[in-house]
Amino acid sequence: MPSTTTLKSPTRVHLFEARHLTLGAQELTATEQDFQLTWWPMRDALHAVSEGRFLLPAGPLALLLAKRRPRER
């Protein structure tokens, strides 16, 4: 089966890096009720990328870009 690509899509994706996050109550909108929040160490998230376990193509891109960037101290 040929793979599909989104390179011809007019969709714009914005990637944001969040640091120093804390746990709190989820406040989902009506359209987000099936969302599931998970926290993974970077190593586990990158492993999930290599196994193709992401539904949205921008997720792996964001992780790989974050991994390349030097960490703040």
C-alpha positions as CSV (number, residue, x, y, z in Angstrom):
1,M,0.0,0.0,0.0
2,P,1.5,3.4,-0.9
3,S,2.0,5.8,1.9
4,T,0.0,9.0,2.0
5,T,1.6,12.4,2.4
6,T,0.3,15.8,3.5
7,L,3.0,17.8,1.7
8,K,0.4,19.1,-0.7
9,S,-2.0,20.1,2.0
10,P,-2.7,23.8,2.5
11,T,-3.0,23.2,6.3
12,R,-0.7,25.3,8.4
13,V,0.7,23.7,11.6
14,H,2.0,25.8,14.5
15,L,4.5,24.0,16.8
16,F,5.0,25.3,20.3
17,E,7.5,24.1,22.9
18,A,6.2,24.2,26.5
19,R,8.7,23.9,29.4
20,H,8.3,23.6,33.2
21,L,4.8,22.2,33.0
22,T,2.9,21.2,36.1
23,L,0.0,18.9,36.6
24,G,-3.5,20.3,37.0
25,A,-7.1,19.5,36.3
26,Q,-8.0,18.9,32.7
27,E,-10.5,21.3,31.3
28,L,-11.6,19.8,28.0
29,T,-14.0,21.4,25.6
30,A,-17.0,19.5,24.2
31,T,-15.0,18.5,21.1
32,E,-12.0,17.3,23.2
33,Q,-13.9,14.8,25.4
34,D,-12.1,11.8,23.9
35,F,-8.6,13.3,24.4
36,Q,-6.3,11.4,26.7
37,L,-3.4,13.3,28.3
38,T,-0.2,11.3,28.7
39,W,3.2,12.3,30.0
40,W,6.3,10.6,28.5
41,P,10.0,11.1,29.1
42,M,11.6,12.3,25.9
43,R,13.4,9.0,25.3
44,D,10.0,7.1,25.4
45,A,8.4,9.7,23.1
46,L,11.1,9.4,20.5
47,H,10.8,5.6,20.7
48,A,7.1,6.0,19.9
49,V,8.0,8.2,16.9
50,S,10.3,5.5,15.6
51,E,7.5,3.0,15.9
52,G,4.9,5.2,14.2
53,R,2.6,5.5,17.2
54,F,1.5,9.1,16.6
55,L,-1.8,9.9,15.0
56,L,-0.8,13.4,13.9
57,P,2.3,14.0,11.7
58,A,3.2,17.2,13.5
59,G,3.8,15.4,16.8
60,P,6.9,13.5,15.7
61,L,8.2,16.7,14.0
62,A,7.8,18.7,17.2
63,L,9.6,16.0,19.2
64,L,12.5,15.7,16.8
65,L,12.9,19.5,16.6
66,A,12.8,19.8,20.5
67,K,15.4,17.0,20.8
68,R,17.8,19.0,18.4
69,R,17.5,22.2,20.4
70,P,19.9,22.7,23.3
71,R,18.1,22.7,26.7
72,E,17.8,25.8,28.8
73,R,19.4,25.8,32.2
